[in-house]
Amino acid sequence: MKKIDRFVIKSFIGPLVLTFFIATFVLLLQFLWRYMDDLVGKGLKIVDIMEFLWYACWTFVPMSLPLAVLLSSLMVFGNLGEHYELVAMKAAGLPLRRAMRPAIFLSLVICGIAFYFANNAVPKAYMLHRQKYHELKTTRPAVNVQEGVYYYDIPDYVIRVGKRRDDGRYLEDVQIYDHSERKGNRAVTMSNRGSMFTMENGRYLVFNLYDGYSYGEDLSSGQSMGSSRSSAENPFTRIKFDTQTLIMNLGRYDSPDRDDNLYVRHQKSLGLKDLGAQIDTLRTRTDERVRDLLGSIDNRNYYLHSLIGQDSAVLARFNEQVAQKDFKPEYVASYSLKEIEDAALIASSMADDMGYYKSDIKYHQERLNSYRVEEHKKFSLSVGCLILFFIGAPLGALIRKGGMGMPVVVSVLMFIIYYMISVIGEKAAIEGTLTCTLGSWLATFVFLPFGLFLTLQATVDSSLLDADTWRRMFVKKENRG
């Protein structure tokens, strides 16, 4: 390996590692902000939260690497241009493309690493991450009832406390809504005073209530008589109490052992081989739904023909009149009222079926598209590392500014544009507006010509992005004016 190659690789690796961890940290902060409500105030162990974030960090690798390559290449070649080292290389007979060669080779290696992570590490990490999230979501909730706020974190109960002092030992204006029967607000307990504490290491939440009322509907009388009495007819009960104790079993909300098969069929939890098998399965299901739709149409049309006749023109006019609810006298005279009513019911049922089949087929098609998009993303994100290198390296050589100032601003702006185009293309592909191939590779198709253009401009020493050139041009225009 020549000295110039070692010099460029050594200059490139340091910023690459630094920017990779910075990009991962920024993505982690954005992720943490989304899940803040699920992690804070539940009494979770720090070890569980760190494990949850650790799995999430692995899923960020395919997204962090393109940003790291873009930022590091822009910094490195910006530094080389700012310190006139690129000028020295060109004076020694080494063009820019020769200086970029070792960095291109390193970018290709990074592409391979990104693909390996996307196809092997990320699916496993995503599955473990979702399983851990499910475990944290179903963990016994910590009791953190605030004054004057309805507390919903205990399933089947809603609690409101007017005033709370001494860590729950003294409560005022307590309201407890019991939804355990799954029949709405039919059991409410209100008291003027009370206290709250936990037992058996938080397994039970105990309320000691004083001077209050319990309101509810007596459903037992209607059920014992075997009647289908409405809620308005159920007797209303009100019980006054001086002292009442309510015990809530929080232990029954603890999560069971993690199911290793949970989320295993999600598109982000599958590698290329499993994605291909799942895509074939979903395509078969979608085709079956389409065949069911066509079969339903044929059956209904056959029945309509048997009612109205085999004349297609008569059938078409009849369907139009059914839709408009405007029957002509001659048709009423030709067919019995029973036949017309039957045909109208069949036509109305067919319209309802068409709506159901349409939404069902759309759901299956969008699900199929999401798996196909995920299959393409494993390649597009990897190739994106190389594409963004051909954006960052020539851009740095043209701007001739290194460090963490201008390169960070430019690279973040370029990556945001790249990410937005990627998201727009993927959503359009899932919805069926674009093909899955075009939607998944849309950002690559947009940035590839731009990268080639910048590389060409940097190779010929263009002053396209030179601030002094633009400043002189504006000065000349002002002097002419």
SENU-6163 format. One record per residue (C-alpha): residue number from 1; residue in one letter; x, y, z. Coordinates in steps of 0.1 Angstrom, whole numbers, plus 5000, padded with zeros to 4 digits. Example, Ala and Ser with C-alpha at 12.3 -4.5 7.8 and 13.67 -1.06 7.14 Angstrom:
# residues 2
PT   pos   code     xx     yy     zz
PT     1      A   5123   4955   5078
PT     2      S   5137   4989   5071
This chain:
# residues 481
PT   pos   code     xx     yy     zz
PT     1      M   5000   5000   5000
PT     2      K   5014   5034   4990
PT     3      K   5018   5062   5014
PT     4      I   4991   5083   4999
PT     5      D   4966   5054   5004
PT     6      R   4976   5050   5040
PT     7      F   4974   5087   5046
PT     8      V   4938   5089   5031
PT     9      I   4926   5058   5049
PT    10      K   4941   5070   5082
PT    11      S   4925   5104   5078
PT    12      F   4892   5088   5069
PT    13      I   4888   5062   5096
PT    14      G   4890   5086   5126
PT    15      P   4862   5109   5115
PT    16      L   4842   5079   5103
PT    17      V   4842   5063   5137
PT    18      L   4835   5096   5155
PT    19      T   4806   5105   5132
PT    20      F   4791   5070   5133
PT    21      F   4788   5072   5171
PT    22      I   4775   5108   5169
PT    23      A   4749   5098   5143
PT    24      T   4738   5067   5163
PT    25      F   4735   5089   5194
PT    26      V   4714   5115   5176
PT    27      L   4691   5087   5163
PT    28      L   4689   5072   5198
PT    29      L   4678   5106   5212
PT    30      Q   4651   5109   5186
PT    31      F   4640   5073   5193
PT    32      L   4641   5079   5231
PT    33      W   4618   5110   5227
PT    34      R   4592   5089   5210
PT    35      Y   4591   5063   5238
PT    36      M   4596   5086   5267
PT    37      D   4560   5082   5280
PT    38      D   4564   5044   5280
PT    39      L   4596   5044   5300
PT    40      V   4593   5072   5325
PT    41      G   4572   5069   5356
PT    42      K   4567   5032   5355
PT    43      G   4593   5021   5381
PT    44      L   4614   5002   5355
PT    45      K   4648   4990   5363
PT    46      I   4678   5008   5347
PT    47      V   4691   4975   5335
PT    48      D   4659   4968   5315
PT    49      I   4659   5003   5300
PT    50      M   4695   5000   5290
PT    51      E   4688   4966   5274
PT    52      F   4659   4981   5255
PT    53      L   4681   5010   5242
PT    54      W   4709   4986   5234
PT    55      Y   4688   4966   5210
PT    56      A   4675   4998   5195
PT    57      C   4710   5010   5188
PT    58      W   4717   4979   5167
PT    59      T   4687   4987   5145
PT    60      F   4701   5022   5138
PT    61      V   4734   5009   5122
PT    62      P   4721   5007   5086
PT    63      M   4709   5043   5089
PT    64      S   4739   5056   5109
PT    65      L   4765   5043   5084
PT    66      P   4754   5064   5054
PT    67      L   4753   5095   5075
PT    68      A   4787   5088   5089
PT    69      V   4802   5082   5055
PT    70      L   4787   5114   5042
PT    71      L   4799   5135   5071
PT    72      S   4834   5119   5074
PT    73      S   4841   5121   5036
PT    74      L   4830   5158   5036
PT    75      M   4852   5165   5066
PT    76      V   4883   5146   5053
PT    77      F   4883   5161   5018
PT    78      G   4873   5195   5031
PT    79      N   4904   5194   5054
PT    80      L   4926   5183   5025
PT    81      G   4913   5211   5004
PT    82      E   4915   5237   5032
PT    83      H   4952   5229   5040
PT    84      Y   4961   5227   5002
PT    85      E   4970   5191   5005
PT    86      L   4948   5183   4974
PT    87      V   4967   5210   4956
PT    88      A   5000   5194   4965
PT    89      M   4988   5160   4953
PT    90      K   4977   5174   4920
PT    91      A   5011   5192   4917
PT    92      A   5027   5158   4922
PT    93      G   5006   5143   4894
PT    94      L   4979   5127   4915
PT    95      P   4944   5137   4904
PT    96      L   4915   5138   4928
PT    97      R   4901   5105   4916
PT    98      R   4935   5089   4926
PT    99      A   4932   5104   4961
PT   100      M   4896   5092   4964
PT   101      R   4905   5056   4954
PT   102      P   4914   5042   4989
PT   103      A   4883   5060   5004
PT   104      I   4861   5045   4976
PT   105      F   4875   5010   4985
PT   106      L   4868   5017   5022
PT   107      S   4833   5028   5013
PT   108      L   4827   4996   4995
PT   109      V   4837   4977   5026
PT   110      I   4813   4998   5046
PT   111      C   4786   4989   5021
PT   112      G   4792   4952   5028
PT   113      I   4791   4958   5065
PT   114      A   4759   4977   5062
PT   115      F   4743   4949   5042
PT   116      Y   4754   4923   5067
PT   117      F   4739   4943   5095
PT   118      A   4707   4949   5076
PT   119      N   4703   4912   5067
PT   120      N   4715   4895   5098
PT   121      A   4720   4916   5129
PT   122      V   4692   4941   5125
PT   123      P   4663   4915   5122
PT   124      K   4674   4897   5153
PT   125      A   4680   4930   5172
PT   126      Y   4646   4943   5161
PT   127      M   4628   4912   5172
PT   128      L   4645   4914   5206
PT   129      H   4638   4951   5208
PT   130      R   4601   4946   5202
PT   131      Q   4599   4918   5226
PT   132      K   4616   4939   5253
PT   133      Y   4593   4968   5245
PT   134      H   4563   4944   5249
PT   135      E   4577   4933   5282
PT   136      L   4582   4968   5295
PT   137      K   4547   4978   5283
PT   138      T   4531   4950   5303
PT   139      T   4553   4954   5334
PT   140      R   4533   4961   5366
PT   141      P   4527   4999   5365
PT   142      A   4542   5021   5392
PT   143      V   4515   5040   5411
PT   144      N   4521   5077   5405
PT   145      V   4487   5093   5411
PT   146      Q   4489   5131   5407
PT   147      E   4465   5156   5423
PT   148      G   4436   5166   5401
PT   149      V   4446   5143   5372
PT   150      Y   4428   5111   5360
PT   151      Y   4452   5082   5363
PT   152      Y   4448   5055   5336
PT   153      D   4480   5033   5340
PT   154      I   4463   5006   5361
PT   155      P   4442   4985   5336
PT   156      D   4405   4983   5344
PT   157      Y   4406   5013   5368
PT   158      V   4406   5051   5365
PT   159      I   4416   5070   5396
PT   160      R   4414   5107   5405
PT   161      V   4426   5123   5437
PT   162      G   4418   5159   5446
PT   163      K   4446   5163   5471
PT   164      R   4474   5140   5481
PT   165      R   4499   5145   5510
PT   166      D   4525   5124   5528
PT   167      D   4531   5101   5498
PT   168      G   4495   5089   5497
PT   169      R   4489   5085   5534
PT   170      Y   4464   5113   5533
PT   171      L   4440   5117   5503
PT   172      E   4410   5140   5497
PT   173      D   4382   5138   5472
PT   174      V   4389   5103   5459
PT   175      Q   4372   5089   5428
PT   176      I   4377   5053   5416
PT   177      Y   4360   5040   5384
PT   178      D   4359   5003   5381
PT   179      H   4359   4990   5345
PT   180      S   4367   4954   5353
PT   181      E   4333   4942   5341
PT   182      R   4339   4958   5306
PT   183      K   4305   4975   5307
PT   184      G   4314   5011   5311
PT   185      N   4312   5034   5341
PT   186      R   4287   5012   5361
PT   187      A   4307   5010   5393
PT   188      V   4321   5042   5409
PT   189      T   4334   5048   5444
PT   190      M   4337   5083   5458
PT   191      S   4349   5093   5492
PT   192      N   4359   5125   5510
PT   193      R   4390   5111   5527
PT   194      G   4413   5082   5524
PT   195      S   4448   5068   5522
PT   196      M   4468   5047   5497
PT   197      F   4497   5023   5500
PT   198      T   4511   4992   5484
PT   199      M   4517   4957   5499
PT   200      E   4540   4927   5491
PT   201      N   4566   4946   5472
PT   202      G   4541   4965   5451
PT   203      R   4519   4935   5442
PT   204      Y   4488   4950   5457
PT   205      L   4475   4986   5458
PT   206      V   4453   4992   5488
PT   207      F   4428   5021   5493
PT   208      N   4414   5028   5528
PT   209      L   4384   5051   5521
PT   210      Y   4363   5070   5546
PT   211      D   4329   5088   5545
PT   212      G   4318   5081   5509
PT   213      Y   4294   5064   5485
PT   214      S   4296   5035   5461
PT   215      Y   4274   5039   5430
PT   216      G   4265   5011   5405
PT   217      E   4239   4993   5385
PT   218      D   4225   4960   5397
PT   219      L   4228   4936   5367
PT   220      S   4222   4905   5387
PT   221      S   4183   4908   5388
PT   222      G   4180   4911   5350
PT   223      Q   4205   4883   5344
PT   224      S   4188   4859   5369
PT   225      M   4154   4864   5351
PT   226      G   4170   4856   5318
PT   227      S   4159   4890   5303
PT   228      S   4177   4912   5279
PT   229      R   4171   4943   5299
PT   230      S   4187   4975   5287
PT   231      S   4210   4996   5309
PT   232      A   4183   5022   5314
PT   233      E   4161   4995   5331
PT   234      N   4187   4982   5355
PT   235      P   4182   4993   5391
PT   236      F   4206   5019   5403
PT   237      T   4223   5013   5436
PT   238      R   4239   5038   5460
PT   239      I   4257   5025   5492
PT   240      K   4269   5049   5519
PT   241      F   4299   5038   5539
PT   242      D   4319   5051   5568
PT   243      T   4349   5029   5560
PT   244      Q   4358   5008   5529
PT   245      T   4389   4990   5518
PT   246      L   4396   4984   5481
PT   247      I   4425   4961   5471
PT   248      M   4437   4961   5435
PT   249      N   4459   4932   5424
PT   250      L   4486   4947   5403
PT   251      G   4505   4914   5400
PT   252      R   4481   4900   5374
PT   253      Y   4494   4926   5350
PT   254      D   4529   4913   5352
PT   255      S   4543   4901   5319
PT   256      P   4545   4864   5312
PT   257      D   4577   4849   5299
PT   258      R   4587   4864   5267
PT   259      D   4575   4846   5236
PT   260      D   4604   4840   5213
PT   261      N   4580   4839   5183
PT   262      L   4565   4873   5191
PT   263      Y   4571   4897   5161
PT   264      V   4590   4870   5143
PT   265      R   4569   4875   5111
PT   266      H   4573   4913   5111
PT   267      Q   4591   4925   5079
PT   268      K   4619   4941   5099
PT   269      S   4625   4908   5118
PT   270      L   4633   4888   5086
PT   271      G   4663   4883   5065
PT   272      L   4663   4881   5027
PT   273      K   4655   4843   5026
PT   274      D   4626   4846   5051
PT   275      L   4614   4878   5034
PT   276      G   4612   4859   5001
PT   277      A   4591   4831   5016
PT   278      Q   4568   4855   5033
PT   279      I   4563   4876   5001
PT   280      D   4553   4844   4983
PT   281      T   4528   4836   5010
PT   282      L   4513   4871   5010
PT   283      R   4511   4872   4972
PT   284      T   4492   4839   4973
PT   285      R   4468   4853   4999
PT   286      T   4462   4885   4978
PT   287      D   4455   4864   4947
PT   288      E   4430   4843   4967
PT   289      R   4412   4874   4978
PT   290      V   4410   4887   4942
PT   291      R   4396   4853   4931
PT   292      D   4371   4854   4959
PT   293      L   4360   4888   4947
PT   294      L   4356   4876   4911
PT   295      G   4337   4845   4923
PT   296      S   4313   4866   4944
PT   297      I   4306   4889   4914
PT   298      D   4299   4859   4891
PT   299      N   4275   4843   4917
PT   300      R   4256   4876   4923
PT   301      N   4254   4883   4885
PT   302      Y   4241   4848   4879
PT   303      Y   4214   4853   4905
PT   304      L   4204   4887   4890
PT   305      H   4202   4871   4856
PT   306      S   4179   4844   4869
PT   307      L   4157   4871   4884
PT   308      I   4156   4896   4856
PT   309      G   4165   4877   4825
PT   310      Q   4195   4872   4803
PT   311      D   4192   4905   4785
PT   312      S   4224   4924   4794
PT   313      A   4209   4958   4783
PT   314      V   4179   4952   4806
PT   315      L   4202   4941   4834
PT   316      A   4224   4973   4830
PT   317      R   4193   4996   4830
PT   318      F   4179   4977   4860
PT   319      N   4212   4981   4880
PT   320      E   4213   5018   4872
PT   321      Q   4177   5022   4884
PT   322      V   4185   5002   4916
PT   323      A   4214   5025   4923
PT   324      Q   4192   5056   4917
PT   325      K   4162   5041   4934
PT   326      D   4141   5051   4904
PT   327      F   4121   5023   4890
PT   328      K   4102   5028   4857
PT   329      P   4066   5017   4855
PT   330      E   4073   4994   4825
PT   331      Y   4098   4974   4846
PT   332      V   4074   4972   4875
PT   333      A   4048   4958   4852
PT   334      S   4072   4933   4836
PT   335      Y   4084   4918   4869
PT   336      S   4067   4910   4901
PT   337      L   4073   4931   4932
PT   338      K   4090   4902   4949
PT   339      E   4115   4898   4921
PT   340      I   4123   4935   4921
PT   341      E   4128   4935   4958
PT   342      D   4150   4904   4957
PT   343      A   4171   4919   4929
PT   344      A   4174   4952   4948
PT   345      L   4186   4934   4979
PT   346      I   4211   4914   4958
PT   347      A   4224   4946   4941
PT   348      S   4227   4964   4975
PT   349      S   4245   4933   4990
PT   350      M   4268   4932   4961
PT   351      A   4277   4969   4966
PT   352      D   4285   4962   5002
PT   353      D   4306   4932   4993
PT   354      M   4326   4953   4968
PT   355      G   4334   4978   4995
PT   356      Y   4346   4951   5019
PT   357      Y   4366   4932   4992
PT   358      K   4382   4965   4981
PT   359      S   4394   4974   5016
PT   360      D   4405   4938   5023
PT   361      I   4425   4935   4990
PT   362      K   4440   4969   4996
PT   363      Y   4451   4958   5031
PT   364      H   4467   4926   5017
PT   365      Q   4484   4945   4989
PT   366      E   4498   4971   5012
PT   367      R   4511   4944   5035
PT   368      L   4527   4926   5006
PT   369      N   4543   4959   4994
PT   370      S   4557   4966   5029
PT   371      Y   4576   4933   5028
PT   372      R   4588   4940   4992
PT   373      V   4600   4974   5002
PT   374      E   4619   4960   5032
PT   375      E   4635   4935   5009
PT   376      H   4648   4964   4987
PT   377      K   4658   4985   5017
PT   378      K   4685   4960   5027
PT   379      F   4702   4968   4994
PT   380      S   4693   5005   4990
PT   381      L   4706   5015   5024
PT   382      S   4739   4997   5018
PT   383      V   4743   5012   4983
PT   384      G   4734   5046   4999
PT   385      C   4768   5045   5017
PT   386      L   4786   5046   4984
PT   387      I   4762   5072   4969
PT   388      L   4766   5095   4998
PT   389      F   4804   5092   4996
PT   390      F   4803   5105   4961
PT   391      I   4783   5134   4975
PT   392      G   4805   5141   5005
PT   393      A   4840   5137   4990
PT   394      P   4837   5160   4960
PT   395      L   4816   5184   4980
PT   396      G   4843   5187   5006
PT   397      A   4869   5192   4978
PT   398      L   4848   5220   4963
PT   399      I   4839   5237   4996
PT   400      R   4874   5233   5010
PT   401      K   4862   5236   5046
PT   402      G   4870   5210   5072
PT   403      G   4863   5205   5109
PT   404      M   4829   5202   5125
PT   405      G   4814   5235   5113
PT   406      M   4803   5238   5077
PT   407      P   4807   5201   5069
PT   408      V   4782   5192   5097
PT   409      V   4757   5217   5085
PT   410      V   4759   5206   5048
PT   411      S   4760   5169   5055
PT   412      V   4731   5170   5079
PT   413      L   4711   5190   5053
PT   414      M   4719   5165   5025
PT   415      F   4711   5135   5047
PT   416      I   4677   5150   5057
PT   417      I   4669   5155   5020
PT   418      Y   4681   5119   5013
PT   419      Y   4660   5105   5042
PT   420      M   4629   5125   5033
PT   421      I   4630   5113   4997
PT   422      S   4635   5077   5009
PT   423      V   4605   5079   5033
PT   424      I   4583   5095   5006
PT   425      G   4593   5068   4981
PT   426      E   4587   5040   5006
PT   427      K   4553   5052   5016
PT   428      A   4543   5057   4980
PT   429      A   4555   5022   4972
PT   430      I   4535   5007   5001
PT   431      E   4504   5026   4990
PT   432      G   4508   5014   4954
PT   433      T   4514   5049   4939
PT   434      L   4549   5038   4928
PT   435      T   4563   5004   4921
PT   436      C   4582   4989   4950
PT   437      T   4615   4990   4931
PT   438      L   4612   5027   4922
PT   439      G   4599   5038   4956
PT   440      S   4627   5019   4975
PT   441      W   4654   5033   4953
PT   442      L   4640   5067   4947
PT   443      A   4666   5085   4969
PT   444      T   4694   5066   4951
PT   445      F   4681   5075   4917
PT   446      V   4679   5112   4927
PT   447      F   4713   5115   4944
PT   448      L   4733   5094   4919
PT   449      P   4733   5120   4891
PT   450      F   4740   5147   4916
PT   451      G   4770   5127   4930
PT   452      L   4784   5121   4895
PT   453      F   4780   5158   4887
PT   454      L   4798   5169   4918
PT   455      T   4826   5143   4912
PT   456      L   4831   5156   4877
PT   457      Q   4832   5192   4889
PT   458      A   4857   5184   4916
PT   459      T   4879   5164   4892
PT   460      V   4882   5194   4868
PT   461      D   4888   5219   4896
PT   462      S   4856   5237   4891
PT   463      S   4850   5268   4912
PT   464      L   4813   5261   4914
PT   465      L   4811   5262   4952
PT   466      D   4840   5286   4958
PT   467      A   4828   5315   4979
PT   468      D   4854   5339   4965
PT   469      T   4843   5331   4929
PT   470      W   4807   5340   4937
PT   471      R   4818   5371   4956
PT   472      R   4838   5383   4927
PT   473      M   4809   5376   4903
PT   474      F   4785   5397   4924
PT   475      V   4811   5425   4927
PT   476      K   4814   5426   4889
PT   477      K   4777   5428   4884
PT   478      E   4775   5457   4910
PT   479      N   4803   5476   4892
PT   480      R   4785   5471   4858
PT   481      G   4753   5484   4873
